[in-house]
Amino acid sequence: MAGGARYCLPTVATFAVSLLFLLVLDLPTTHSLSSGNDPVFFPSFTNVANGTNVVLLKDAGVGQGALQITPDTLTQISQLANKSGRVLLPKPFKLWEDVPATDGTNATTTYVASFNTTFTINIYRPNGTTPGEGFAFVIVPSLDAPPPGSEGRYLGLTNASLDGDPSNHLVAVELDTVKESFDPDDNHVGLDVNSVVSNVTANLTAFGIEIAPVNATNYTVWVDYDGAARHIRVYMSVAGKHKLSAPVLSAPLDLSDVVLQNSYFGFAASTGTTYQLNCVLAWNLTVEKLSDDDDGTPAWKLGVIIAAPVAFAALVVGLLVGLYMRRRKVSDDPSMLVAGTLKSLPGTPREFEFRELRKATNNFDEKMKLGQGGFGVVYRGVLQGENKEVAVKKFSRGSHGQDDFLKELTIINRLRHKHLVPLVGWCHNKGMLLLVYDYMPNGSLDQHLHGGRDRPLLSWERRYNIIAGVASALHYLHDEYDQRVVHRDLKTSNVMLDAGFNARLGDFGLARALDTDKTSYAEIELGGIPGTLGYIAPECFHTGKATRQSDVFGFGAVVLEVVCGRRPRCDVPGAQFLADWVWKLHGEGRILDAVDQRLAGPLDQGDAKRLLLLGLACSHPMPAERPKTDGIVQILSRSVAPPLVAPLRPAFVWPAGPIDEDENDDADHGTSRRLSRTSTSMSLSMTSSHYASSSGVTPKRLSREGPAGGHPIADV
């Protein structure tokens, strides 16, 4: 029966579509609903007549197939200065209306029309002179010419006495090329409401845009207004290029509070003591129709009446076809299986809509980027309506399997520890994966250690507490959580700092859970050794495995980096790695010389030595000699003495024997045996720490990161 039902669905859907078609044919003809406002479309202005297609006011004109909002003559330069003009459409548009409530009360609801406009401009500076003053797309109450005195800074909009008067009833999007006392700069876009002092501005240089460059450039401008949301967005790019995903300006705007119900669209511009040619080359405009002007019946009401049977038929079609397609799609589309699995995970946090995260990050604006790594980009965001700051990680997983991702998320969503970055939620949209974390306002640890003067220098007390916090988190992952979790990418850029500078270990993009009877996770068949050079234990280049002991090695690199203020791959003469240098100082009896010289204030030398010795113990070349996390936590709590560390760094010997004292995983031993056939037994002096290249195994997936935020640096 199930199979029969599936084959019947297209037939039923066809019947429903036919019903929908008949209902549409039977609709009454309504001019208001079918035509709406006729769109304005000017591919050029070659055949434009004043008063018919447009209204030219004051110093405006038409020439060379373009609207010249201010004079365009180049033969009489003196005629270009101190001018103002407007070009308006001759017909007004209804931009808002108050609709009475249907419940018999005197209440009304204000509906505001949406509109979209696109225009191409050329702001030309004659002979390369300094440009001035500005150009604007406008909504004005009448076909009046610009007022006297509207030249210069007033952009053909207002004058000294009218500026700021609510009775102006005007809105403008200005492109300003002169910096006045109230302007941020001489190359900005602004939203003007009844005044040339903009409510909101945005510097266009940041977008690679110069309004009036020496080499004349055509630009396309898009102005999108959402009447329901009362919001305006402005986009701009070189003509011929696509509309950018991020606006150059975005701001709230309720037209019903500013403009007259019936208002005019157009352009205004001015010149001052400096001048420019303000040319519009093409223009189109579409305005939403609110109501029928013939009988006064609001179009939205008529639309509801007419659309009801159509909506019902469409609903039937949608349900039937959707059911049929879903049966097929779930089996064919692995992304739907992923989404279903995500929703069924125990303890799974909140599921976000993609549009929520897009809005929170301002459409994943580059300005909101917090950092970038091998597994994706992290953006700062603010959840609308909650005023909650979050960090949104947008994955770029490449060929990494969805099954592996689900294993990772299964780990992350159940982890609960005060020194781990908490997961807030997730989103799965068209194969794109996003994770949402609590936002850490003090950024990452590496930014404070190496990020320059804009970051406060971490005090000794804070450094010690940060290390203790990371150790506590690592102990939780290794021994306290119900599964053993290997982080596999422990480094300072993955240690986040909350508002109180408490450490929060994050970025579990490489983390793996181990069964309790296993001690390692083999990666070699995935094509490389995961992690970051300087934090990777030497045995990983031979085994291709991540273990708890390789995590401890990474922790040791973090400890030394925090105490010394230097990266694991440092530039100290005679040492390629920081651990080599600290071990050398230890052998010479002056290990405290390794402490960050920038530290001011009191320094507990006993604690400093404790941390340096702990860092060296964790950096031991042989995995079995490194301390376990329970011992590390005890050392940091000062309940036990610092570890004893040999004055000379031991040699790395391979094969190393059991990597973990309780290793008993046959599969992992099998991987070790396969690798041992390609690597000869060797003993390497670790004085120079060239273990990465000496093993004969080349790491294929090392991330190389810059000072803060993961900017690439030269390969090593």
HUGIGI-V571344 format. One record per pair of residues at least 12 apart in sequence whose C-alpha atoms are under 7 Angstrom apart, sorted by the first residue. I is the first residue (numbers start at 1). J is the second residue. D is the distance in Angstrom with one decimal. If there is no record, write none. Layout:
# HUGIGI-V571344
{{I | J | D} {I | J | D}}
This chain:
# HUGIGI-V571344
{{6 | 324 | 6.6} {9 | 320 | 6.7} {9 | 324 | 6.3} {13 | 317 | 5.7} {13 | 320 | 6.1} {13 | 321 | 6.0} {16 | 313 | 6.6} {16 | 316 | 6.8} {16 | 317 | 5.6} {17 | 317 | 6.4} {19 | 313 | 7.0} {20 | 310 | 6.2} {20 | 313 | 5.4} {20 | 314 | 6.8} {23 | 310 | 6.5} {24 | 310 | 6.9} {27 | 306 | 6.9} {32 | 291 | 6.7} {32 | 292 | 4.8} {32 | 299 | 6.4} {33 | 299 | 6.2} {36 | 288 | 7.0} {36 | 289 | 4.9} {37 | 287 | 6.2} {37 | 288 | 6.5} {37 | 289 | 5.4} {39 | 285 | 5.7} {39 | 286 | 4.7} {40 | 284 | 5.0} {40 | 285 | 4.8} {40 | 286 | 6.4} {41 | 283 | 6.1} {41 | 284 | 4.3} {41 | 285 | 6.6} {42 | 282 | 5.5} {42 | 283 | 5.0} {42 | 284 | 5.9} {43 | 282 | 4.9} {43 | 283 | 6.5} {44 | 65 | 5.9} {44 | 66 | 6.5} {44 | 281 | 5.9} {44 | 282 | 5.0} {45 | 65 | 4.7} {45 | 66 | 5.1} {45 | 67 | 6.6} {46 | 65 | 4.2} {46 | 66 | 6.9} {51 | 90 | 6.8} {53 | 89 | 6.8} {53 | 90 | 6.9} {54 | 87 | 6.6} {54 | 88 | 5.7} {54 | 89 | 4.8} {54 | 90 | 5.7} {55 | 87 | 5.6} {55 | 88 | 5.1} {55 | 89 | 6.1} {55 | 90 | 5.9} {56 | 86 | 6.3} {56 | 87 | 4.8} {56 | 88 | 6.8} {57 | 85 | 5.7} {57 | 86 | 5.1} {57 | 87 | 6.1} {57 | 145 | 5.2} {58 | 84 | 6.8} {58 | 85 | 5.1} {58 | 86 | 6.9} {58 | 145 | 5.9} {58 | 146 | 6.9} {59 | 71 | 6.1} {59 | 83 | 6.4} {59 | 84 | 5.8} {59 | 85 | 4.7} {60 | 85 | 4.7} {60 | 86 | 5.9} {60 | 87 | 6.6} {66 | 279 | 6.1} {66 | 280 | 5.5} {66 | 281 | 4.7} {67 | 279 | 5.5} {67 | 280 | 5.0} {67 | 281 | 6.6} {68 | 278 | 5.9} {68 | 279 | 4.8} {68 | 280 | 6.7} {69 | 85 | 5.3} {69 | 86 | 5.9} {69 | 87 | 6.5} {69 | 268 | 6.3} {69 | 269 | 5.8} {69 | 278 | 5.5} {69 | 279 | 6.3} {70 | 83 | 6.3} {70 | 84 | 5.9} {70 | 85 | 5.5} {70 | 269 | 6.4} {70 | 270 | 6.4} {70 | 277 | 6.5} {70 | 278 | 6.0} {71 | 277 | 6.9} {72 | 277 | 5.8} {80 | 275 | 6.2} {81 | 271 | 5.6} {81 | 272 | 5.3} {81 | 273 | 5.6} {81 | 274 | 6.3} {81 | 275 | 5.6} {82 | 151 | 5.4} {82 | 152 | 6.1} {82 | 271 | 5.0} {82 | 272 | 4.2} {82 | 273 | 6.1} {83 | 151 | 5.3} {83 | 270 | 5.4} {83 | 271 | 5.2} {83 | 272 | 6.8} {84 | 146 | 7.0} {84 | 150 | 6.4} {84 | 151 | 5.1} {84 | 155 | 6.8} {84 | 156 | 4.9} {84 | 269 | 5.7} {84 | 270 | 4.1} {84 | 271 | 6.5} {85 | 146 | 6.3} {85 | 156 | 5.8} {85 | 268 | 5.7} {85 | 269 | 5.7} {85 | 270 | 6.5} {86 | 145 | 6.8} {86 | 146 | 6.7} {86 | 156 | 6.9} {86 | 267 | 5.6} {86 | 268 | 4.3} {86 | 269 | 6.7} {87 | 266 | 5.5} {87 | 267 | 5.3} {87 | 268 | 6.5} {88 | 264 | 6.6} {88 | 265 | 5.8} {88 | 266 | 4.1} {88 | 267 | 6.4} {89 | 264 | 6.4} {89 | 265 | 5.9} {89 | 266 | 6.0} {91 | 264 | 6.8} {92 | 262 | 5.6} {92 | 263 | 5.0} {92 | 264 | 4.7} {93 | 262 | 5.2} {93 | 263 | 5.5} {93 | 264 | 6.4} {94 | 261 | 5.5} {94 | 262 | 4.4} {94 | 263 | 6.7} {95 | 112 | 5.8} {95 | 113 | 5.0} {95 | 261 | 5.5} {95 | 262 | 6.1} {96 | 110 | 6.8} {96 | 111 | 5.5} {96 | 112 | 4.2} {96 | 113 | 5.8} {96 | 256 | 5.9} {96 | 261 | 5.5} {97 | 110 | 5.6} {97 | 111 | 5.4} {97 | 112 | 6.7} {97 | 261 | 6.9} {98 | 110 | 4.4} {98 | 111 | 6.4} {112 | 227 | 4.7} {112 | 228 | 6.5} {112 | 256 | 6.7} {113 | 227 | 5.0} {113 | 287 | 6.9} {113 | 288 | 5.3} {113 | 289 | 6.9} {113 | 290 | 6.4} {114 | 225 | 5.4} {114 | 226 | 4.8} {114 | 227 | 4.3} {114 | 287 | 6.1} {114 | 288 | 5.4} {115 | 224 | 6.2} {115 | 225 | 5.3} {115 | 226 | 7.0} {115 | 286 | 5.6} {115 | 287 | 4.3} {115 | 288 | 6.0} {116 | 223 | 5.9} {116 | 224 | 4.6} {116 | 225 | 6.2} {116 | 285 | 5.9} {116 | 286 | 5.4} {116 | 287 | 6.6} {117 | 222 | 5.8} {117 | 223 | 5.3} {117 | 224 | 6.6} {117 | 284 | 5.7} {117 | 285 | 4.3} {117 | 286 | 6.3} {118 | 220 | 7.0} {118 | 221 | 5.6} {118 | 222 | 4.5} {118 | 223 | 6.5} {118 | 283 | 5.8} {118 | 284 | 5.5} {118 | 285 | 6.6} {119 | 220 | 5.7} {119 | 221 | 5.5} {119 | 222 | 6.8} {119 | 282 | 5.4} {119 | 283 | 4.2} {119 | 284 | 6.4} {120 | 218 | 6.6} {120 | 219 | 5.5} {120 | 220 | 4.3} {120 | 221 | 6.3} {120 | 239 | 6.9} {120 | 280 | 5.9} {120 | 281 | 5.4} {120 | 282 | 5.2} {120 | 283 | 6.6} {121 | 218 | 5.6} {121 | 219 | 5.4} {121 | 220 | 6.4} {121 | 279 | 5.6} {121 | 280 | 4.5} {121 | 281 | 5.6} {122 | 217 | 6.1} {122 | 218 | 4.8} {122 | 219 | 6.5} {122 | 278 | 6.5} {122 | 279 | 5.2} {122 | 280 | 6.5} {123 | 211 | 6.6} {123 | 212 | 5.2} {123 | 276 | 6.5} {123 | 277 | 5.6} {123 | 278 | 5.0} {123 | 279 | 6.1} {124 | 212 | 5.9} {124 | 216 | 5.7} {124 | 276 | 5.5} {124 | 277 | 5.0} {124 | 278 | 6.8} {125 | 212 | 6.5} {125 | 214 | 6.8} {125 | 276 | 4.7} {125 | 277 | 6.5} {126 | 276 | 6.6} {128 | 214 | 5.4} {130 | 274 | 6.3} {131 | 177 | 6.3} {131 | 212 | 6.7} {131 | 274 | 5.8} {131 | 275 | 5.2} {131 | 276 | 5.2} {132 | 177 | 5.6} {132 | 178 | 5.7} {132 | 271 | 5.4} {132 | 272 | 6.1} {132 | 274 | 4.8} {132 | 275 | 4.4} {132 | 276 | 5.6} {133 | 152 | 5.8} {133 | 153 | 6.3} {133 | 155 | 6.9} {133 | 176 | 6.4} {133 | 177 | 5.6} {133 | 178 | 5.5} {133 | 270 | 5.8} {133 | 271 | 4.7} {133 | 272 | 5.9} {133 | 274 | 6.9} {133 | 275 | 6.3} {134 | 155 | 5.8} {134 | 174 | 7.0} {134 | 175 | 5.7} {134 | 176 | 4.4} {134 | 177 | 5.6} {134 | 269 | 5.7} {134 | 270 | 5.8} {134 | 271 | 6.9} {135 | 155 | 6.5} {135 | 174 | 5.7} {135 | 175 | 5.2} {135 | 176 | 6.5} {135 | 268 | 6.0} {135 | 269 | 4.2} {135 | 270 | 6.7} {135 | 278 | 6.6} {136 | 172 | 5.9} {136 | 173 | 5.3} {136 | 174 | 4.1} {136 | 175 | 6.0} {136 | 267 | 5.6} {136 | 268 | 5.2} {136 | 269 | 6.0} {137 | 172 | 5.5} {137 | 173 | 5.2} {137 | 174 | 6.5} {137 | 266 | 6.0} {137 | 267 | 4.6} {137 | 268 | 6.5} {138 | 171 | 5.8} {138 | 172 | 4.3} {138 | 173 | 6.6} {138 | 265 | 5.8} {138 | 266 | 5.3} {138 | 267 | 5.3} {138 | 268 | 6.7} {139 | 170 | 5.5} {139 | 171 | 5.2} {139 | 172 | 6.3} {139 | 263 | 6.4} {139 | 264 | 5.5} {139 | 265 | 4.7} {139 | 266 | 6.6} {140 | 169 | 6.4} {140 | 170 | 4.7} {140 | 171 | 6.8} {140 | 263 | 5.7} {140 | 264 | 5.3} {140 | 265 | 6.7} {141 | 169 | 6.1} {141 | 170 | 6.7} {141 | 259 | 6.8} {141 | 260 | 5.9} {141 | 263 | 4.8} {141 | 264 | 6.1} {142 | 263 | 6.7} {142 | 264 | 6.4} {147 | 159 | 6.7} {151 | 270 | 5.2} {151 | 271 | 6.1} {151 | 272 | 6.2} {152 | 270 | 5.8} {152 | 271 | 5.1} {152 | 272 | 4.0} {154 | 196 | 6.1} {155 | 268 | 6.6} {155 | 269 | 4.8} {155 | 270 | 4.6} {156 | 268 | 5.5} {156 | 269 | 5.2} {156 | 270 | 5.4} {157 | 268 | 6.8} {158 | 195 | 7.0} {163 | 194 | 6.6} {163 | 195 | 4.9} {163 | 196 | 6.9} {164 | 194 | 5.2} {164 | 195 | 4.5} {165 | 194 | 6.1} {166 | 194 | 6.0} {168 | 194 | 5.5} {169 | 194 | 6.1} {169 | 258 | 5.3} {169 | 259 | 4.4} {169 | 260 | 6.3} {170 | 193 | 6.1} {170 | 194 | 5.2} {170 | 258 | 6.8} {170 | 259 | 5.8} {171 | 192 | 5.6} {171 | 193 | 4.7} {171 | 194 | 6.3} {172 | 191 | 6.0} {172 | 192 | 5.0} {172 | 193 | 6.6} {173 | 189 | 7.0} {173 | 190 | 5.7} {173 | 191 | 4.8} {173 | 192 | 6.2} {174 | 189 | 5.5} {174 | 190 | 5.1} {174 | 191 | 6.4} {175 | 188 | 6.0} {175 | 189 | 4.8} {175 | 190 | 6.7} {176 | 188 | 5.6} {176 | 189 | 6.4} {177 | 211 | 6.9} {182 | 197 | 6.3} {187 | 203 | 6.2} {187 | 204 | 6.0} {187 | 205 | 6.8} {187 | 210 | 6.4} {187 | 211 | 6.3} {188 | 201 | 6.6} {188 | 202 | 5.5} {188 | 203 | 4.5} {188 | 204 | 5.2} {189 | 201 | 5.6} {189 | 202 | 5.4} {189 | 203 | 6.6} {189 | 204 | 6.8} {190 | 202 | 6.5} {202 | 248 | 6.7} {202 | 249 | 6.1} {218 | 238 | 6.2} {218 | 239 | 5.4} {219 | 236 | 6.9} {219 | 237 | 5.7} {219 | 238 | 4.5} {219 | 239 | 4.6} {220 | 236 | 5.7} {220 | 237 | 5.6} {220 | 238 | 6.0} {220 | 239 | 4.9} {221 | 235 | 5.7} {221 | 236 | 4.5} {221 | 237 | 6.8} {222 | 234 | 5.7} {222 | 235 | 5.0} {222 | 236 | 6.3} {223 | 235 | 6.5} {230 | 252 | 5.9} {230 | 253 | 5.2} {230 | 254 | 4.9} {231 | 251 | 5.9} {231 | 252 | 4.3} {231 | 253 | 5.1} {232 | 250 | 5.8} {232 | 251 | 5.5} {232 | 252 | 6.2} {232 | 253 | 6.3} {233 | 247 | 6.0} {233 | 249 | 5.7} {233 | 250 | 4.4} {233 | 251 | 6.6} {234 | 247 | 5.4} {234 | 248 | 5.8} {234 | 249 | 5.1} {234 | 250 | 6.4} {235 | 247 | 4.6} {235 | 248 | 5.3} {236 | 248 | 6.7} {246 | 363 | 6.3} {246 | 365 | 6.6} {335 | 431 | 5.6} {339 | 428 | 6.3} {345 | 410 | 6.9} {347 | 413 | 6.6} {347 | 414 | 6.2} {348 | 413 | 5.7} {349 | 413 | 6.8} {349 | 424 | 6.0} {349 | 425 | 4.8} {350 | 424 | 6.5} {350 | 425 | 4.4} {350 | 426 | 6.5} {351 | 425 | 5.6} {351 | 426 | 5.2} {351 | 427 | 5.8} {352 | 425 | 6.7} {352 | 426 | 5.9} {352 | 427 | 5.2} {353 | 427 | 6.4} {354 | 427 | 6.4} {354 | 429 | 6.4} {360 | 381 | 4.7} {360 | 382 | 4.7} {360 | 383 | 5.1} {360 | 384 | 6.4} {361 | 379 | 6.6} {361 | 380 | 6.2} {361 | 381 | 4.4} {361 | 382 | 6.8} {364 | 379 | 6.8} {368 | 380 | 5.2} {370 | 709 | 6.3} {371 | 709 | 4.0} {371 | 710 | 5.8} {372 | 709 | 6.0} {372 | 710 | 5.2} {373 | 710 | 5.9} {374 | 703 | 6.5} {375 | 395 | 5.8} {375 | 396 | 5.7} {375 | 397 | 5.8} {375 | 509 | 6.5} {376 | 393 | 6.5} {376 | 394 | 5.4} {376 | 395 | 4.3} {376 | 396 | 4.9} {377 | 393 | 5.7} {377 | 394 | 5.3} {377 | 395 | 6.6} {378 | 391 | 6.4} {378 | 392 | 5.4} {378 | 393 | 4.3} {378 | 394 | 6.2} {379 | 391 | 5.6} {379 | 392 | 5.1} {379 | 393 | 6.4} {380 | 392 | 6.3} {389 | 439 | 5.6} {390 | 436 | 6.5} {390 | 437 | 5.7} {390 | 438 | 4.8} {390 | 439 | 4.2} {391 | 436 | 5.8} {391 | 437 | 5.1} {391 | 438 | 6.0} {391 | 439 | 4.9} {392 | 434 | 6.6} {392 | 435 | 5.8} {392 | 436 | 4.6} {392 | 437 | 6.4} {393 | 434 | 5.4} {393 | 435 | 5.2} {393 | 436 | 6.3} {394 | 433 | 6.2} {394 | 434 | 4.6} {394 | 435 | 6.8} {395 | 433 | 5.5} {395 | 434 | 6.0} {408 | 511 | 6.5} {408 | 512 | 6.4} {411 | 513 | 6.8} {417 | 473 | 6.9} {419 | 469 | 5.9} {419 | 470 | 6.7} {419 | 473 | 5.4} {419 | 503 | 5.8} {419 | 504 | 4.4} {419 | 505 | 6.1} {420 | 473 | 6.4} {420 | 504 | 4.5} {420 | 505 | 4.6} {420 | 506 | 6.1} {421 | 437 | 6.8} {421 | 438 | 6.7} {421 | 504 | 5.1} {421 | 505 | 5.8} {421 | 506 | 5.2} {422 | 437 | 5.9} {422 | 438 | 5.9} {423 | 436 | 6.1} {423 | 437 | 4.5} {423 | 438 | 6.6} {424 | 436 | 5.3} {424 | 437 | 5.0} {424 | 438 | 6.3} {425 | 437 | 7.0} {440 | 496 | 6.4} {440 | 497 | 5.8} {440 | 498 | 4.7} {440 | 499 | 6.9} {441 | 498 | 5.8} {441 | 499 | 5.7} {442 | 497 | 5.2} {442 | 498 | 5.7} {442 | 499 | 6.1} {442 | 501 | 6.9} {443 | 496 | 5.7} {443 | 497 | 5.7} {444 | 493 | 5.4} {444 | 494 | 6.7} {444 | 495 | 5.6} {444 | 496 | 4.3} {444 | 497 | 5.9} {445 | 492 | 5.3} {445 | 493 | 5.9} {445 | 495 | 5.6} {445 | 496 | 5.9} {445 | 497 | 6.6} {446 | 492 | 5.0} {446 | 493 | 5.1} {446 | 707 | 6.9} {446 | 708 | 6.3} {447 | 707 | 6.7} {447 | 708 | 5.0} {449 | 565 | 5.9} {450 | 707 | 5.8} {451 | 707 | 6.1} {451 | 708 | 6.1} {459 | 599 | 6.7} {460 | 603 | 6.4} {463 | 562 | 6.5} {466 | 502 | 6.1} {466 | 503 | 5.0} {467 | 559 | 6.5} {468 | 636 | 6.1} {469 | 503 | 5.5} {470 | 503 | 6.2} {470 | 505 | 6.4} {471 | 629 | 6.9} {471 | 632 | 6.9} {471 | 633 | 6.1} {472 | 633 | 6.4} {473 | 505 | 6.9} {474 | 629 | 6.9} {475 | 629 | 5.0} {475 | 630 | 6.3} {478 | 548 | 6.6} {483 | 513 | 6.2} {483 | 514 | 6.3} {483 | 515 | 6.4} {483 | 516 | 6.3} {484 | 513 | 5.6} {484 | 514 | 5.2} {484 | 515 | 6.8} {484 | 516 | 6.3} {485 | 511 | 6.7} {485 | 512 | 5.7} {485 | 513 | 4.3} {485 | 514 | 6.1} {486 | 511 | 5.6} {486 | 512 | 5.4} {486 | 513 | 6.3} {486 | 546 | 7.0} {486 | 547 | 6.3} {486 | 548 | 5.8} {486 | 551 | 6.8} {487 | 508 | 6.4} {487 | 510 | 6.4} {487 | 511 | 4.3} {487 | 512 | 6.6} {487 | 551 | 6.6} {488 | 510 | 5.8} {488 | 511 | 5.8} {488 | 531 | 6.4} {488 | 546 | 6.1} {488 | 551 | 5.9} {489 | 510 | 6.5} {489 | 531 | 4.9} {489 | 532 | 6.8} {490 | 551 | 6.6} {490 | 554 | 5.3} {490 | 555 | 6.3} {491 | 535 | 6.7} {491 | 554 | 6.6} {491 | 558 | 5.9} {492 | 558 | 6.1} {494 | 506 | 5.4} {494 | 507 | 5.9} {518 | 663 | 6.6} {518 | 664 | 6.7} {518 | 665 | 5.5} {519 | 547 | 6.0} {519 | 660 | 6.8} {519 | 663 | 5.8} {520 | 545 | 6.0} {520 | 546 | 5.5} {520 | 547 | 4.4} {521 | 545 | 5.3} {521 | 546 | 5.2} {521 | 547 | 6.5} {522 | 544 | 5.8} {522 | 545 | 4.4} {522 | 546 | 6.6} {522 | 668 | 6.7} {523 | 544 | 5.4} {523 | 545 | 5.8} {524 | 544 | 4.6} {527 | 700 | 6.7} {528 | 699 | 5.4} {528 | 700 | 4.5} {528 | 701 | 5.4} {529 | 541 | 6.8} {529 | 544 | 5.8} {529 | 699 | 5.3} {529 | 700 | 6.3} {529 | 701 | 5.9} {529 | 702 | 6.9} {530 | 701 | 5.7} {530 | 702 | 6.1} {531 | 702 | 5.6} {531 | 703 | 6.5} {532 | 702 | 5.1} {532 | 703 | 5.0} {532 | 704 | 6.4} {533 | 702 | 6.2} {534 | 568 | 5.2} {534 | 569 | 5.8} {535 | 553 | 6.9} {535 | 554 | 4.5} {535 | 557 | 5.8} {536 | 550 | 7.0} {536 | 554 | 6.2} {537 | 550 | 5.3} {537 | 553 | 5.7} {538 | 621 | 6.6} {538 | 691 | 6.2} {538 | 692 | 6.9} {541 | 692 | 6.6} {541 | 695 | 6.8} {541 | 697 | 5.9} {541 | 699 | 6.9} {542 | 675 | 6.8} {542 | 695 | 6.8} {542 | 697 | 6.6} {543 | 672 | 5.7} {543 | 675 | 6.5} {549 | 623 | 5.8} {549 | 626 | 6.8} {552 | 618 | 5.8} {553 | 618 | 5.2} {553 | 619 | 5.1} {556 | 615 | 4.3} {556 | 616 | 6.6} {556 | 618 | 4.6} {556 | 619 | 5.4} {557 | 615 | 6.6} {557 | 619 | 6.8} {559 | 611 | 6.9} {559 | 615 | 5.4} {560 | 612 | 6.3} {560 | 615 | 5.5} {563 | 595 | 5.6} {563 | 596 | 6.1} {564 | 594 | 5.6} {564 | 595 | 4.6} {564 | 596 | 4.3} {565 | 596 | 5.1} {575 | 688 | 6.2} {576 | 688 | 6.2} {576 | 689 | 6.8} {577 | 689 | 6.8} {579 | 616 | 6.7} {580 | 687 | 6.5} {582 | 594 | 6.2} {583 | 616 | 7.0} {583 | 648 | 6.8} {583 | 649 | 6.4} {586 | 647 | 6.0} {587 | 647 | 4.2} {587 | 648 | 5.9} {592 | 609 | 6.5} {610 | 642 | 5.3} {613 | 642 | 6.7} {613 | 643 | 6.4} {613 | 645 | 6.5} {614 | 642 | 6.7} {614 | 643 | 6.2} {617 | 643 | 6.9} {617 | 645 | 6.3} {621 | 650 | 6.8} {621 | 651 | 6.8} {621 | 652 | 5.3} {622 | 652 | 6.2} {622 | 656 | 6.9} {623 | 659 | 5.7} {624 | 659 | 5.9} {624 | 660 | 6.0} {624 | 661 | 6.9} {649 | 686 | 6.9} {651 | 683 | 6.7} {651 | 684 | 5.8} {651 | 685 | 4.9} {651 | 686 | 5.5} {652 | 683 | 5.9} {652 | 684 | 5.3} {652 | 685 | 6.5} {652 | 686 | 6.4} {653 | 682 | 6.0} {653 | 683 | 4.4} {653 | 684 | 6.3} {654 | 681 | 5.3} {654 | 682 | 5.3} {654 | 683 | 6.3} {655 | 681 | 5.9} {679 | 695 | 7.0} {679 | 696 | 6.8}}
